[in-house]
């Protein structure tokens, strides 16, 4: 639902452990549920934290930098009030 936490995912286009089609399905379901999300697809077959240091095609930022910016925007949009 719209109240679910923001989701960031990065996947290789030929990931051997998580079929990329599953991420496409997840993205469609998140969109239908109005959940803030971002998917980054990378070339290759990698599946692990090695993706963090890669730059997606057309980007000057690494996956880690993209994830941090995504989360900063997502949390900025949710004003949390502590009492």
Residue pairs with C-beta under 8 A, 6 or more apart in sequence:
1 33
1 34
1 35
2 33
2 34
2 35
4 33
4 35
5 35
6 35
6 36
6 37
6 70
6 71
6 74
6 75
7 30
7 35
7 36
7 37
7 38
8 37
8 38
8 39
8 40
8 66
8 67
8 70
8 71
9 23
9 26
9 27
9 37
9 38
9 39
9 40
10 39
10 40
10 41
10 42
10 51
10 52
10 63
10 66
10 67
11 18
11 20
11 23
11 39
11 40
11 41
11 42
11 47
11 51
12 20
12 41
12 42
12 43
12 44
12 45
12 46
12 47
12 51
13 20
13 41
13 42
13 43
13 44
14 20
14 44
14 45
15 45
15 46
15 47
16 45
16 47
17 47
18 47
20 41
23 39
23 41
27 37
27 39
30 37
31 37
36 74
36 77
38 66
38 70
40 56
40 63
40 66
41 56
42 51
42 54
42 56
42 57
42 63
43 57
46 54
51 63
52 62
52 63
52 64
52 67
53 62
53 63
53 64
54 62
54 63
55 61
55 62
55 63
56 63
56 66
59 66
61 69
